[in-house]
């Protein structure tokens, strides 16, 4: 009994990226091709870097002719390649490489990640437009839409910061794009890029304001508005 368990353990294990199983269809791989690739990887892991069609079909339900045809297609589609190697004695031999498969999988992962980030960005931008239209109580004009787009694309303001500036304008009772643009300008000039930084900036300003006592000499002068962050 123990010897059987030991023999089973000695067969070893292979590590396969989960992404291969979730993305093989998007890579235009059929299930049989996937199993053939897995068998090639298994042979390579165990030291046989160039298994014959006979060895591969012994583990599968396809014929040798079908295996040869499938191997040729996998090479043509760029999933595996046959490489020439030389031993220490100078003897030439061939081996399979599955690096092309891993490269395709990496490309697929990066593309998937890029698409996910783009979707998130689009959702954030859509949410910004929705927030503005809700606060303004009307659809935005083409000029206002262009201004929003410039804040995000040209000035690289985070949508969260833009919504914070909108909230500041609402709280100040000055709901217009010029005022919001000025808030964003002041925040960027002061290196404010997060809501927490905006809150701290406003908190420090309020502390300074409470410490100041306006003099009679300056009482007649108009106050200069400061575009601080107001607590929610």
Secondary structure in CASP SS format (residue, H / E / C, confidence):
PFRMAT SS
TARGET T0000
AUTHOR 0000-0000-0000
METHOD secondary structure of the structure
MODEL  1
X C 1.00
X H 1.00
X H 1.00
X H 1.00
X H 1.00
X H 1.00
X H 1.00
X H 1.00
X H 1.00
X H 1.00
X C 1.00
X C 1.00
X C 1.00
X C 1.00
X C 1.00
X C 1.00
X C 1.00
X H 1.00
X H 1.00
X H 1.00
X H 1.00
X H 1.00
X H 1.00
X C 1.00
X C 1.00
X C 1.00
X C 1.00
X C 1.00
X C 1.00
X C 1.00
X H 1.00
X H 1.00
X H 1.00
X H 1.00
X H 1.00
X H 1.00
X H 1.00
X H 1.00
X H 1.00
X H 1.00
X H 1.00
X H 1.00
X H 1.00
X H 1.00
X H 1.00
X C 1.00
X C 1.00
X C 1.00
X C 1.00
X C 1.00
X C 1.00
X C 1.00
X H 1.00
X H 1.00
X H 1.00
X H 1.00
X H 1.00
X C 1.00
X C 1.00
X C 1.00
X C 1.00
X C 1.00
X C 1.00
X H 1.00
X H 1.00
X H 1.00
X H 1.00
X H 1.00
X H 1.00
X H 1.00
X H 1.00
X H 1.00
X H 1.00
X H 1.00
X H 1.00
X H 1.00
X C 1.00
X C 1.00
X C 1.00
X C 1.00
X E 1.00
X E 1.00
X E 1.00
X E 1.00
X E 1.00
X E 1.00
X C 1.00
X C 1.00
X C 1.00
X C 1.00
X C 1.00
X E 1.00
X E 1.00
X E 1.00
X E 1.00
X E 1.00
X E 1.00
X C 1.00
X H 1.00
X H 1.00
X H 1.00
X H 1.00
X H 1.00
X H 1.00
X H 1.00
X H 1.00
X H 1.00
X H 1.00
X H 1.00
X H 1.00
X H 1.00
X H 1.00
X H 1.00
X H 1.00
X H 1.00
X H 1.00
X H 1.00
X H 1.00
X H 1.00
X H 1.00
X H 1.00
X H 1.00
X H 1.00
X H 1.00
X H 1.00
X H 1.00
X H 1.00
X H 1.00
X H 1.00
X H 1.00
X H 1.00
X H 1.00
X H 1.00
X H 1.00
X H 1.00
X H 1.00
X C 1.00
X C 1.00
X C 1.00
X C 1.00
X C 1.00
X H 1.00
X H 1.00
X H 1.00
X H 1.00
X H 1.00
X H 1.00
X H 1.00
X H 1.00
X H 1.00
X H 1.00
X H 1.00
X H 1.00
X C 1.00
X C 1.00
X C 1.00
X C 1.00
X C 1.00
X H 1.00
X H 1.00
X H 1.00
X H 1.00
X H 1.00
X H 1.00
X H 1.00
X H 1.00
X H 1.00
X H 1.00
X H 1.00
X H 1.00
X H 1.00
X H 1.00
X C 1.00
X C 1.00
X C 1.00
X C 1.00
X H 1.00
X H 1.00
X H 1.00
X H 1.00
X H 1.00
X H 1.00
X H 1.00
X H 1.00
X H 1.00
X H 1.00
X H 1.00
X H 1.00
X H 1.00
X C 1.00
X C 1.00
X C 1.00
X C 1.00
X C 1.00
X H 1.00
X H 1.00
X H 1.00
X H 1.00
X H 1.00
X H 1.00
X H 1.00
X H 1.00
X H 1.00
X H 1.00
X H 1.00
X H 1.00
X H 1.00
X H 1.00
X H 1.00
X H 1.00
X H 1.00
X C 1.00
X C 1.00
X C 1.00
X C 1.00
X C 1.00
X C 1.00
X C 1.00
X C 1.00
X C 1.00
X C 1.00
X C 1.00
X C 1.00
X C 1.00
X C 1.00
X C 1.00
X C 1.00
X C 1.00
X C 1.00
X C 1.00
X C 1.00
X C 1.00
END
